[in-house]
Amino acid sequence: MNITILERVRCMLLGSGLSKAFWGEAANTVVYLINRSLSSTLNYKTPMEVWSGRPADYSHMKVFGSLAFAHVKGDKLDARAVRSVFLGYAEGVKEYRLWRLDTKSSKLIISRDVIFDETRMAVHAENPGCEKKTLVEVEHTTDGDVRSLTEEDRTGEGQDENVRSLEENRTGEIRTDLGDDTDGIFGDVSHSRGAGDELRNYQLVCDRERIISKPTKRFEEADLICYALNAAEDLESSGELRSYKEALHSSDRHLWQGAMEEELKALRKNSTWRLVDLPKGKKVVSSKWIFKKKEAIPRGEKARYKVRLVAKGFTPIEGVDYHEIFAPVVKHCSVRVLMVIVTHRNLHLEQLDVRIAFLDGDLEETIYMKQPEGFAVDDRVCLLQKSLYGLKQSPRQWYRKFDDFMIKPNFKRCNYDDCVYTLHRNNEVLYLLL
């Protein structure tokens, strides 16, 4: 579903000509439309209809990014509407989300008094030079309006006369006086309903005095939840340390030092490597410290300083330092099937987290790594005996060891999903998903 939403967001932004800054609004509109789209899994009903029991209403839907004119309050001589961009639908109310294009202020507004011109994109309307195509409303014709071909049309004689007249006009002088031909050329266009007629009708409607029983609550400030979350994530990540030197010069250097010592103690206890002299002609892989601080919770957990030693995965060479790196993961449909079985049979469900899982895999290749920065004993290097975070083959080696361990106690691997294991014993069944 995430890929589906992303693809539709990309298409909507490209089709409307809006910048990537409006991706949040486009995503909300995509989800809104998906909830009102027919689904074969729901017996060709919409998710909204299944949820509410009422069929979806499509009469209010508009083209994303189209030009809109929203009603605004002002003095008697002020404009009754502002040019806006249609971004989506307001939540919980029958109103539209719009982005104002006037020079005074550009901000998000929510309004229900809107006139749309869905034949033009708002970006193209502001910059006519970038508009490539113009949509024109075409009236439907009936059988009585269609003129049958005459003998002259079928033989092409009328076309030859038109071609000759065009060639004469091309070589002669340019005509500046259209005369009576103007009515014949533009006569039909004046009767068609275009954007100009809609704007004139809109102005006539807006000039009338409006009777409003209750004032409409308007929200003029943008709902920037998506942008606030991104900004908060950037602020949080900006405070993290990026190197060993930064940790030594930080105010919490003694806490970081203790966390690094604990990480090394766990790696040595796991026999992750042994120190050897680097053979001639062999390359060595670099290592790096990763620092992560988990902020304290008021009246709860204290701040935690987590450090992890990783190998720089871009330095190993394919075919020398690693061969196969594929590691299967459980499929989403398997998880959904398990949830159905648990609910139907009223089974007990638990979720477990394997700590330092990648450190348990046994390496098949010979890999030499530099000693951790700040803890080098001598000029020797680390000969890795077990996988380490950052190595490309670590996920695969962890899965192989886990699979060997599960097969021994009579667990059976599913033929459809390599990460689903079952165990039948004494009229009981155990399902395990990795």
C-alpha positions as a Markdown table, in Angstrom:
| # | Residue | x | y | z |
|---|---|---|---|---|
| 1 | Met | 0.0 | 0.0 | 0.0 |
| 2 | Asn | 2.9 | 2.4 | 0.7 |
| 3 | Ile | 4.2 | 1.9 | -2.8 |
| 4 | Thr | 0.7 | 2.5 | -4.2 |
| 5 | Ile | 0.3 | 5.7 | -2.3 |
| 6 | Leu | 3.8 | 6.9 | -3.3 |
| 7 | Glu | 3.2 | 6.2 | -7.0 |
| 8 | Arg | -0.1 | 8.1 | -7.0 |
| 9 | Val | 1.5 | 11.0 | -5.1 |
| 10 | Arg | 4.2 | 11.2 | -7.7 |
| 11 | Cys | 1.6 | 11.2 | -10.6 |
| 12 | Met | -0.5 | 13.9 | -8.9 |
| 13 | Leu | 2.4 | 16.2 | -8.3 |
| 14 | Leu | 3.7 | 15.8 | -11.8 |
| 15 | Gly | 0.3 | 16.2 | -13.4 |
| 16 | Ser | -0.5 | 19.3 | -11.4 |
| 17 | Gly | 2.9 | 20.9 | -11.7 |
| 18 | Leu | 3.1 | 21.5 | -7.9 |
| 19 | Ser | 6.4 | 21.3 | -6.1 |
| 20 | Lys | 7.5 | 18.4 | -3.8 |
| 21 | Ala | 6.6 | 20.6 | -0.8 |
| 22 | Phe | 3.0 | 19.6 | -1.3 |
| 23 | Trp | 3.6 | 15.9 | -1.0 |
| 24 | Gly | 1.8 | 15.7 | 2.4 |
| 25 | Glu | -1.3 | 17.2 | 0.9 |
| 26 | Ala | -1.1 | 14.9 | -2.1 |
| 27 | Ala | -0.7 | 11.9 | 0.2 |
| 28 | Asn | -3.8 | 12.8 | 2.2 |
| 29 | Thr | -5.8 | 13.2 | -1.0 |
| 30 | Val | -4.6 | 9.9 | -2.3 |
| 31 | Val | -5.7 | 8.1 | 0.9 |
| 32 | Tyr | -9.0 | 9.9 | 0.7 |
| 33 | Leu | -9.6 | 8.6 | -2.9 |
| 34 | Ile | -8.5 | 5.1 | -2.1 |
| 35 | Asn | -11.0 | 4.9 | 0.8 |
| 36 | Arg | -13.7 | 5.8 | -1.8 |
| 37 | Ser | -12.5 | 3.5 | -4.6 |
| 38 | Leu | -14.0 | 0.1 | -5.4 |
| 39 | Ser | -12.0 | -2.9 | -4.2 |
| 40 | Ser | -12.3 | -6.5 | -5.4 |
| 41 | Thr | -11.4 | -7.9 | -2.0 |
| 42 | Leu | -14.4 | -6.1 | -0.5 |
| 43 | Asn | -16.9 | -7.5 | -3.0 |
| 44 | Tyr | -16.4 | -4.5 | -5.2 |
| 45 | Lys | -17.4 | -2.0 | -2.5 |
| 46 | Thr | -15.4 | 0.9 | -1.2 |
| 47 | Pro | -13.7 | 0.8 | 2.2 |
| 48 | Met | -15.8 | 3.9 | 3.2 |
| 49 | Glu | -19.0 | 2.0 | 2.3 |
| 50 | Val | -18.0 | -1.1 | 4.3 |
| 51 | Trp | -17.1 | 1.1 | 7.3 |
| 52 | Ser | -20.1 | 3.5 | 7.4 |
| 53 | Gly | -22.7 | 1.4 | 5.6 |
| 54 | Arg | -23.4 | 4.2 | 3.1 |
| 55 | Pro | -22.3 | 4.4 | -0.5 |
| 56 | Ala | -19.6 | 6.9 | -1.4 |
| 57 | Asp | -20.6 | 10.3 | -2.8 |
| 58 | Tyr | -18.4 | 11.5 | -5.7 |
| 59 | Ser | -20.3 | 14.7 | -6.6 |
| 60 | His | -17.9 | 16.9 | -4.6 |
| 61 | Met | -14.6 | 15.5 | -6.0 |
| 62 | Lys | -12.4 | 17.8 | -8.0 |
| 63 | Val | -9.1 | 17.5 | -10.0 |
| 64 | Phe | -6.1 | 17.8 | -7.8 |
| 65 | Gly | -4.1 | 21.0 | -8.4 |
| 66 | Ser | -6.8 | 22.6 | -10.5 |
| 67 | Leu | -7.5 | 26.4 | -10.4 |
| 68 | Ala | -10.1 | 27.4 | -7.7 |
| 69 | Phe | -11.7 | 30.6 | -6.6 |
| 70 | Ala | -12.5 | 30.7 | -2.9 |
| 71 | His | -14.9 | 33.3 | -1.4 |
| 72 | Val | -13.4 | 35.7 | 1.1 |
| 73 | Lys | -14.8 | 38.5 | 3.2 |
| 74 | Gly | -13.7 | 42.0 | 2.5 |
| 75 | Asp | -14.8 | 45.6 | 1.9 |
| 76 | Lys | -17.4 | 46.5 | -0.7 |
| 77 | Leu | -14.9 | 47.2 | -3.4 |
| 78 | Asp | -12.6 | 44.3 | -2.6 |
| 79 | Ala | -12.5 | 41.1 | -4.6 |
| 80 | Arg | -15.0 | 38.5 | -3.6 |
| 81 | Ala | -12.7 | 35.6 | -4.4 |
| 82 | Val | -9.0 | 34.7 | -4.4 |
| 83 | Arg | -7.2 | 32.5 | -6.8 |
| 84 | Ser | -6.2 | 29.2 | -5.2 |
| 85 | Val | -4.9 | 25.7 | -5.8 |
| 86 | Phe | -7.1 | 22.8 | -4.9 |
| 87 | Leu | -5.2 | 20.4 | -2.6 |
| 88 | Gly | -7.7 | 18.1 | -1.1 |
| 89 | Tyr | -10.7 | 17.6 | 1.2 |
| 90 | Ala | -11.1 | 18.8 | 4.8 |
| 91 | Glu | -11.6 | 16.1 | 7.4 |
| 92 | Gly | -15.0 | 15.7 | 9.0 |
| 93 | Val | -16.6 | 18.6 | 7.1 |
| 94 | Lys | -17.8 | 19.2 | 3.5 |
| 95 | Glu | -15.1 | 21.7 | 2.7 |
| 96 | Tyr | -12.0 | 22.0 | 0.5 |
| 97 | Arg | -8.3 | 22.5 | 1.3 |
| 98 | Leu | -6.9 | 25.3 | -0.8 |
| 99 | Trp | -3.6 | 27.2 | -1.2 |
| 100 | Arg | -3.9 | 30.9 | -1.8 |
| 101 | Leu | -2.1 | 32.4 | -4.8 |
| 102 | Asp | -2.6 | 36.1 | -4.1 |
| 103 | Thr | 0.4 | 38.3 | -3.5 |
| 104 | Lys | -0.7 | 39.4 | -0.1 |
| 105 | Ser | -0.3 | 36.0 | 1.6 |
| 106 | Ser | 0.2 | 32.4 | 0.5 |
| 107 | Lys | -1.2 | 30.0 | 3.0 |
| 108 | Leu | -3.6 | 27.1 | 3.4 |
| 109 | Ile | -7.3 | 27.9 | 3.8 |
| 110 | Ile | -10.3 | 25.7 | 4.2 |
| 111 | Ser | -13.5 | 26.8 | 2.5 |
| 112 | Arg | -16.8 | 25.4 | 1.2 |
| 113 | Asp | -17.7 | 28.4 | -1.0 |
| 114 | Val | -15.5 | 27.6 | -4.0 |
| 115 | Ile | -15.8 | 27.7 | -7.7 |
| 116 | Phe | -13.5 | 25.4 | -9.7 |
| 117 | Asp | -12.0 | 25.6 | -13.1 |
| 118 | Glu | -11.0 | 22.0 | -13.6 |
| 119 | Thr | -9.9 | 22.6 | -17.2 |
| 120 | Arg | -6.8 | 24.4 | -16.1 |
| 121 | Met | -4.1 | 23.7 | -13.5 |
| 122 | Ala | -3.4 | 26.5 | -11.1 |
| 123 | Val | 0.3 | 26.5 | -11.8 |
| 124 | His | -0.3 | 26.8 | -15.6 |
| 125 | Ala | -2.8 | 29.6 | -15.0 |
| 126 | Glu | -0.2 | 31.6 | -13.0 |
| 127 | Asn | 2.5 | 30.9 | -15.7 |
| 128 | Pro | 0.8 | 30.7 | -19.1 |
| 129 | Gly | 4.1 | 30.0 | -20.9 |
| 130 | Cys | 4.5 | 26.6 | -19.2 |
| 131 | Glu | 1.1 | 25.4 | -20.1 |
| 132 | Lys | 1.3 | 22.8 | -22.8 |
| 133 | Lys | -2.3 | 21.8 | -23.3 |
| 134 | Thr | -5.6 | 23.5 | -22.8 |
| 135 | Leu | -8.7 | 21.5 | -22.1 |
| 136 | Val | -11.8 | 22.7 | -24.0 |
| 137 | Glu | -15.3 | 21.5 | -23.3 |
| 138 | Val | -16.8 | 19.9 | -26.4 |
| 139 | Glu | -20.6 | 19.7 | -26.7 |
| 140 | His | -22.0 | 16.3 | -27.6 |
| 141 | Thr | -23.7 | 16.1 | -31.0 |
| 142 | Thr | -26.7 | 14.1 | -31.9 |
| 143 | Asp | -27.4 | 12.2 | -35.1 |
| 144 | Gly | -29.4 | 15.1 | -36.5 |
| 145 | Asp | -26.5 | 17.4 | -36.2 |
| 146 | Val | -24.2 | 15.3 | -38.2 |
| 147 | Arg | -24.1 | 16.4 | -41.9 |
| 148 | Ser | -23.9 | 13.6 | -44.5 |
| 149 | Leu | -21.1 | 13.7 | -47.0 |
| 150 | Thr | -21.9 | 15.2 | -50.3 |
| 151 | Glu | -20.5 | 14.1 | -53.6 |
| 152 | Glu | -18.2 | 17.1 | -53.5 |
| 153 | Asp | -16.8 | 16.1 | -50.1 |
| 154 | Arg | -16.2 | 12.5 | -51.2 |
| 155 | Thr | -14.4 | 13.5 | -54.4 |
| 156 | Gly | -12.2 | 16.1 | -52.6 |
| 157 | Glu | -13.0 | 18.9 | -55.0 |
| 158 | Gly | -14.0 | 21.2 | -52.2 |
| 159 | Gln | -10.7 | 20.5 | -50.4 |
| 160 | Asp | -8.8 | 21.4 | -53.6 |
| 161 | Glu | -10.5 | 24.8 | -53.7 |
| 162 | Asn | -9.7 | 25.5 | -50.1 |
| 163 | Val | -6.0 | 24.5 | -50.7 |
| 164 | Arg | -5.8 | 26.9 | -53.7 |
| 165 | Ser | -7.3 | 29.8 | -51.7 |
| 166 | Leu | -4.8 | 29.2 | -48.9 |
| 167 | Glu | -1.9 | 29.2 | -51.3 |
| 168 | Glu | -3.1 | 32.5 | -52.8 |
| 169 | Asn | -3.4 | 34.1 | -49.4 |
| 170 | Arg | 0.0 | 32.9 | -48.4 |
| 171 | Thr | 1.8 | 34.5 | -51.4 |
| 172 | Gly | -0.3 | 37.7 | -51.2 |
| 173 | Glu | -0.6 | 40.4 | -48.7 |
| 174 | Ile | -1.6 | 39.7 | -45.1 |
| 175 | Arg | -5.2 | 40.4 | -44.4 |
| 176 | Thr | -5.9 | 42.6 | -41.5 |
| 177 | Asp | -9.6 | 43.2 | -41.9 |
| 178 | Leu | -11.5 | 40.1 | -41.2 |
| 179 | Gly | -14.9 | 41.6 | -42.1 |
| 180 | Asp | -17.9 | 39.4 | -41.9 |
| 181 | Asp | -15.8 | 36.3 | -41.7 |
| 182 | Thr | -15.3 | 36.9 | -38.0 |
| 183 | Asp | -18.9 | 35.9 | -37.2 |
| 184 | Gly | -18.5 | 32.7 | -39.1 |
| 185 | Ile | -15.3 | 31.8 | -37.3 |
| 186 | Phe | -16.1 | 32.7 | -33.7 |
| 187 | Gly | -19.9 | 32.5 | -33.8 |
| 188 | Asp | -20.1 | 28.9 | -32.5 |
| 189 | Val | -17.5 | 29.5 | -29.8 |
| 190 | Ser | -19.6 | 32.2 | -28.1 |
| 191 | His | -22.3 | 29.8 | -27.4 |
| 192 | Ser | -20.1 | 27.2 | -25.7 |
| 193 | Arg | -19.7 | 27.3 | -22.0 |
| 194 | Gly | -16.2 | 28.1 | -21.0 |
| 195 | Ala | -14.2 | 29.3 | -18.0 |
| 196 | Gly | -15.0 | 32.9 | -18.8 |
| 197 | Asp | -18.8 | 32.4 | -18.6 |
| 198 | Glu | -18.3 | 30.6 | -15.3 |
| 199 | Leu | -16.3 | 33.4 | -13.8 |
| 200 | Arg | -18.9 | 36.0 | -15.0 |
| 201 | Asn | -21.7 | 34.0 | -13.4 |
| 202 | Tyr | -19.6 | 33.6 | -10.3 |
| 203 | Gln | -19.1 | 37.4 | -10.1 |
| 204 | Leu | -22.9 | 37.9 | -10.5 |
| 205 | Val | -23.6 | 35.4 | -7.7 |
| 206 | Cys | -21.0 | 36.9 | -5.4 |
| 207 | Asp | -22.3 | 40.5 | -5.9 |
| 208 | Arg | -25.6 | 39.5 | -4.3 |
| 209 | Glu | -26.0 | 40.0 | -0.6 |
| 210 | Arg | -25.5 | 36.7 | 1.2 |
| 211 | Ile | -27.7 | 35.7 | 4.1 |
| 212 | Ile | -25.7 | 33.6 | 6.6 |
| 213 | Ser | -27.6 | 32.3 | 9.6 |
| 214 | Lys | -24.5 | 31.2 | 11.4 |
| 215 | Pro | -20.9 | 32.4 | 10.9 |
| 216 | Thr | -18.7 | 29.8 | 9.2 |
| 217 | Lys | -15.6 | 28.9 | 11.1 |
| 218 | Arg | -12.7 | 29.3 | 8.8 |
| 219 | Phe | -9.2 | 27.9 | 9.4 |
| 220 | Glu | -6.6 | 30.1 | 7.7 |
| 221 | Glu | -3.5 | 28.6 | 9.2 |
| 222 | Ala | -2.0 | 25.5 | 7.6 |
| 223 | Asp | -2.1 | 22.1 | 9.2 |
| 224 | Leu | 1.6 | 21.4 | 9.2 |
| 225 | Ile | 1.6 | 18.1 | 11.1 |
| 226 | Cys | 3.6 | 16.3 | 8.4 |
| 227 | Tyr | 6.2 | 19.0 | 8.2 |
| 228 | Ala | 6.4 | 19.3 | 12.0 |
| 229 | Leu | 7.2 | 15.6 | 12.3 |
| 230 | Asn | 9.9 | 15.8 | 9.7 |
| 231 | Ala | 11.4 | 18.9 | 11.4 |
| 232 | Ala | 11.4 | 17.2 | 14.8 |
| 233 | Glu | 13.1 | 14.2 | 13.3 |
| 234 | Asp | 15.8 | 16.4 | 11.8 |
| 235 | Leu | 16.3 | 18.2 | 15.1 |
| 236 | Glu | 16.6 | 14.9 | 17.0 |
| 237 | Ser | 19.1 | 13.4 | 14.5 |
| 238 | Ser | 21.1 | 16.7 | 14.3 |
| 239 | Gly | 22.1 | 16.3 | 18.0 |
| 240 | Glu | 23.6 | 12.8 | 17.6 |
| 241 | Leu | 27.3 | 12.2 | 17.5 |
| 242 | Arg | 28.9 | 11.2 | 14.2 |
| 243 | Ser | 32.4 | 10.2 | 15.2 |
| 244 | Tyr | 34.5 | 9.0 | 18.0 |
| 245 | Lys | 36.2 | 12.3 | 18.4 |
| 246 | Glu | 32.9 | 14.1 | 18.9 |
| 247 | Ala | 32.1 | 11.7 | 21.7 |
| 248 | Leu | 35.4 | 12.4 | 23.4 |
| 249 | His | 34.8 | 16.2 | 23.3 |
| 250 | Ser | 31.1 | 16.0 | 24.3 |
| 251 | Ser | 29.9 | 16.8 | 27.8 |
| 252 | Asp | 28.7 | 13.2 | 28.3 |
| 253 | Arg | 32.1 | 11.7 | 27.2 |
| 254 | His | 32.3 | 9.5 | 30.4 |
| 255 | Leu | 28.9 | 8.0 | 29.6 |
| 256 | Trp | 29.8 | 7.4 | 26.0 |
| 257 | Gln | 33.1 | 5.8 | 27.1 |
| 258 | Gly | 31.2 | 3.4 | 29.4 |
| 259 | Ala | 28.8 | 2.5 | 26.6 |
| 260 | Met | 31.7 | 1.7 | 24.2 |
| 261 | Glu | 33.3 | -0.5 | 26.8 |
| 262 | Glu | 30.1 | -2.4 | 27.3 |
| 263 | Glu | 29.8 | -3.0 | 23.6 |
| 264 | Leu | 33.3 | -4.3 | 23.3 |
| 265 | Lys | 32.8 | -6.5 | 26.3 |
| 266 | Ala | 29.7 | -8.1 | 24.6 |
| 267 | Leu | 31.6 | -8.6 | 21.3 |
| 268 | Arg | 34.5 | -10.3 | 23.0 |
| 269 | Lys | 32.2 | -12.5 | 25.0 |
| 270 | Asn | 30.6 | -13.6 | 21.8 |
| 271 | Ser | 34.0 | -14.3 | 20.3 |
| 272 | Thr | 33.3 | -12.1 | 17.4 |
| 273 | Trp | 37.0 | -11.8 | 16.4 |
| 274 | Arg | 40.5 | -12.6 | 17.4 |
| 275 | Leu | 43.6 | -10.4 | 16.9 |
| 276 | Val | 46.1 | -11.6 | 14.3 |
| 277 | Asp | 48.8 | -10.1 | 12.1 |
| 278 | Leu | 47.6 | -8.9 | 8.7 |
| 279 | Pro | 48.9 | -11.2 | 6.0 |
| 280 | Lys | 50.6 | -9.7 | 3.0 |
| 281 | Gly | 48.4 | -8.9 | 0.1 |
| 282 | Lys | 45.2 | -8.9 | 2.2 |
| 283 | Lys | 42.9 | -5.9 | 2.5 |
| 284 | Val | 41.4 | -4.7 | 5.8 |
| 285 | Val | 37.9 | -3.5 | 6.4 |
| 286 | Ser | 37.3 | -0.3 | 8.4 |
| 287 | Ser | 35.0 | 0.0 | 11.4 |
| 288 | Lys | 33.0 | 2.8 | 12.9 |
| 289 | Trp | 31.2 | 3.7 | 16.1 |
| 290 | Ile | 27.5 | 4.5 | 15.9 |
| 291 | Phe | 26.1 | 6.6 | 18.8 |
| 292 | Lys | 22.5 | 6.8 | 19.8 |
| 293 | Lys | 21.0 | 8.6 | 22.8 |
| 294 | Lys | 17.6 | 7.8 | 24.0 |
| 295 | Glu | 16.2 | 10.8 | 25.8 |
| 296 | Ala | 14.9 | 10.4 | 29.3 |
| 297 | Ile | 11.1 | 10.2 | 30.0 |
| 298 | Pro | 9.8 | 12.6 | 32.7 |
| 299 | Arg | 9.2 | 10.5 | 35.9 |
| 300 | Gly | 10.1 | 7.4 | 34.0 |
| 301 | Glu | 13.2 | 5.9 | 32.3 |
| 302 | Lys | 16.5 | 7.7 | 32.5 |
| 303 | Ala | 18.5 | 8.7 | 29.4 |
| 304 | Arg | 20.2 | 5.7 | 27.7 |
| 305 | Tyr | 23.4 | 5.9 | 25.8 |
| 306 | Lys | 23.7 | 3.2 | 23.2 |
| 307 | Val | 26.8 | 2.5 | 21.1 |
| 308 | Arg | 27.2 | 0.0 | 18.3 |
| 309 | Leu | 30.4 | -1.1 | 16.4 |
| 310 | Val | 29.7 | -1.6 | 12.7 |
| 311 | Ala | 31.9 | -2.6 | 9.8 |
| 312 | Lys | 31.8 | -0.2 | 6.9 |
| 313 | Gly | 29.8 | -2.3 | 4.4 |
| 314 | Phe | 31.0 | -0.3 | 1.3 |
| 315 | Thr | 34.6 | -1.4 | 1.7 |
| 316 | Pro | 34.2 | -5.2 | 1.2 |
| 317 | Ile | 34.7 | -6.5 | -2.4 |
| 318 | Glu | 32.0 | -8.8 | -3.9 |
| 319 | Gly | 33.3 | -12.3 | -4.7 |
| 320 | Val | 36.2 | -11.8 | -2.2 |
| 321 | Asp | 34.8 | -10.6 | 1.1 |
| 322 | Tyr | 31.2 | -11.9 | 0.4 |
| 323 | His | 29.3 | -14.0 | -2.1 |
| 324 | Glu | 25.6 | -14.4 | -1.4 |
| 325 | Ile | 23.7 | -11.8 | 0.7 |
| 326 | Phe | 20.0 | -12.6 | 0.2 |
| 327 | Ala | 18.1 | -13.2 | 3.4 |
| 328 | Pro | 14.3 | -14.0 | 3.3 |
| 329 | Val | 11.8 | -12.1 | 5.5 |
| 330 | Val | 8.3 | -13.1 | 6.4 |
| 331 | Lys | 5.6 | -12.2 | 3.9 |
| 332 | His | 2.8 | -9.8 | 4.8 |
| 333 | Cys | 0.2 | -12.3 | 3.7 |
| 334 | Ser | 1.6 | -14.8 | 6.2 |
| 335 | Val | 1.3 | -12.3 | 9.0 |
| 336 | Arg | -2.3 | -11.6 | 8.1 |
| 337 | Val | -3.1 | -15.4 | 7.9 |
| 338 | Leu | -1.6 | -15.9 | 11.3 |
| 339 | Met | -3.7 | -13.1 | 12.8 |
| 340 | Val | -6.8 | -14.7 | 11.3 |
| 341 | Ile | -5.9 | -18.1 | 12.8 |
| 342 | Val | -5.2 | -16.6 | 16.2 |
| 343 | Thr | -8.5 | -14.7 | 16.2 |
| 344 | His | -10.6 | -17.6 | 14.9 |
| 345 | Arg | -9.1 | -20.2 | 17.3 |
| 346 | Asn | -8.6 | -17.8 | 20.3 |
| 347 | Leu | -4.9 | -18.7 | 20.5 |
| 348 | His | -2.2 | -17.0 | 22.6 |
| 349 | Leu | 0.1 | -14.6 | 20.6 |
| 350 | Glu | 3.5 | -13.3 | 21.7 |
| 351 | Gln | 6.1 | -11.1 | 20.0 |
| 352 | Leu | 9.8 | -11.5 | 20.8 |
| 353 | Asp | 12.8 | -9.4 | 19.9 |
| 354 | Val | 16.2 | -11.1 | 19.4 |
| 355 | Arg | 18.9 | -8.8 | 20.6 |
| 356 | Ile | 22.1 | -8.5 | 18.6 |
| 357 | Ala | 20.8 | -11.1 | 16.2 |
| 358 | Phe | 23.3 | -10.4 | 13.4 |
| 359 | Leu | 26.2 | -11.1 | 15.8 |
| 360 | Asp | 25.3 | -14.8 | 16.0 |
| 361 | Gly | 25.9 | -15.7 | 12.4 |
| 362 | Asp | 29.1 | -17.6 | 11.4 |
| 363 | Leu | 31.1 | -16.2 | 8.6 |
| 364 | Glu | 32.3 | -18.3 | 5.7 |
| 365 | Glu | 34.7 | -15.7 | 4.3 |
| 366 | Thr | 38.0 | -14.5 | 5.7 |
| 367 | Ile | 37.6 | -10.9 | 6.6 |
| 368 | Tyr | 40.1 | -8.7 | 8.4 |
| 369 | Met | 38.9 | -5.5 | 10.2 |
| 370 | Lys | 40.7 | -2.7 | 11.8 |
| 371 | Gln | 40.6 | -2.6 | 15.6 |
| 372 | Pro | 37.9 | -0.2 | 17.0 |
| 373 | Glu | 38.9 | 3.4 | 17.1 |
| 374 | Gly | 40.2 | 4.3 | 20.6 |
| 375 | Phe | 40.7 | 0.7 | 21.7 |
| 376 | Ala | 43.6 | -0.5 | 19.5 |
| 377 | Val | 46.0 | -2.7 | 21.4 |
| 378 | Asp | 48.8 | -2.9 | 18.9 |
| 379 | Asp | 49.3 | -3.1 | 15.1 |
| 380 | Arg | 47.3 | -6.3 | 14.7 |
| 381 | Val | 43.9 | -6.5 | 13.1 |
| 382 | Cys | 40.7 | -8.3 | 13.9 |
| 383 | Leu | 40.0 | -11.6 | 12.1 |
| 384 | Leu | 36.2 | -11.8 | 12.1 |
| 385 | Gln | 34.8 | -15.2 | 13.2 |
| 386 | Lys | 31.2 | -14.1 | 13.4 |
| 387 | Ser | 29.1 | -11.7 | 11.4 |
| 388 | Leu | 29.0 | -8.0 | 12.4 |
| 389 | Tyr | 26.6 | -5.2 | 11.8 |
| 390 | Gly | 27.4 | -3.5 | 8.5 |
| 391 | Leu | 28.6 | -6.6 | 6.6 |
| 392 | Lys | 26.4 | -7.4 | 3.6 |
| 393 | Gln | 26.2 | -11.1 | 4.4 |
| 394 | Ser | 25.2 | -10.7 | 8.1 |
| 395 | Pro | 21.4 | -11.0 | 7.5 |
| 396 | Arg | 21.9 | -14.2 | 5.4 |
| 397 | Gln | 24.3 | -15.8 | 7.9 |
| 398 | Trp | 21.9 | -15.0 | 10.8 |
| 399 | Tyr | 19.0 | -16.6 | 8.9 |
| 400 | Arg | 21.0 | -19.8 | 8.1 |
| 401 | Lys | 21.9 | -20.3 | 11.7 |
| 402 | Phe | 18.4 | -19.7 | 12.9 |
| 403 | Asp | 17.0 | -22.1 | 10.2 |
| 404 | Asp | 19.4 | -24.8 | 11.3 |
| 405 | Phe | 18.4 | -24.3 | 14.9 |
| 406 | Met | 14.7 | -24.5 | 14.2 |
| 407 | Ile | 14.8 | -27.7 | 12.0 |
| 408 | Lys | 16.5 | -29.8 | 14.7 |
| 409 | Pro | 13.6 | -29.8 | 17.2 |
| 410 | Asn | 11.2 | -31.1 | 14.5 |
| 411 | Phe | 10.0 | -27.7 | 13.4 |
| 412 | Lys | 8.8 | -27.8 | 9.8 |
| 413 | Arg | 9.5 | -25.0 | 7.3 |
| 414 | Cys | 6.5 | -23.8 | 5.2 |
| 415 | Asn | 6.9 | -24.5 | 1.5 |
| 416 | Tyr | 5.2 | -21.2 | 0.7 |
| 417 | Asp | 7.1 | -19.0 | 3.1 |
| 418 | Asp | 10.7 | -19.7 | 4.2 |
| 419 | Cys | 10.2 | -17.7 | 7.4 |
| 420 | Val | 7.2 | -19.6 | 8.7 |
| 421 | Tyr | 7.7 | -22.6 | 11.0 |
| 422 | Thr | 5.2 | -25.0 | 12.5 |
| 423 | Leu | 5.4 | -27.6 | 15.3 |
| 424 | His | 2.7 | -30.2 | 16.0 |
| 425 | Arg | 2.9 | -32.0 | 19.3 |
| 426 | Asn | 0.3 | -33.6 | 21.6 |
| 427 | Asn | -2.7 | -32.1 | 19.7 |
| 428 | Glu | -1.1 | -28.7 | 20.0 |
| 429 | Val | 0.3 | -26.5 | 17.2 |
| 430 | Leu | 3.0 | -23.8 | 17.4 |
| 431 | Tyr | 3.4 | -21.2 | 14.7 |
| 432 | Leu | 6.6 | -19.2 | 14.5 |
| 433 | Leu | 7.2 | -16.3 | 12.1 |
| 434 | Leu | 10.6 | -14.8 | 11.6 |
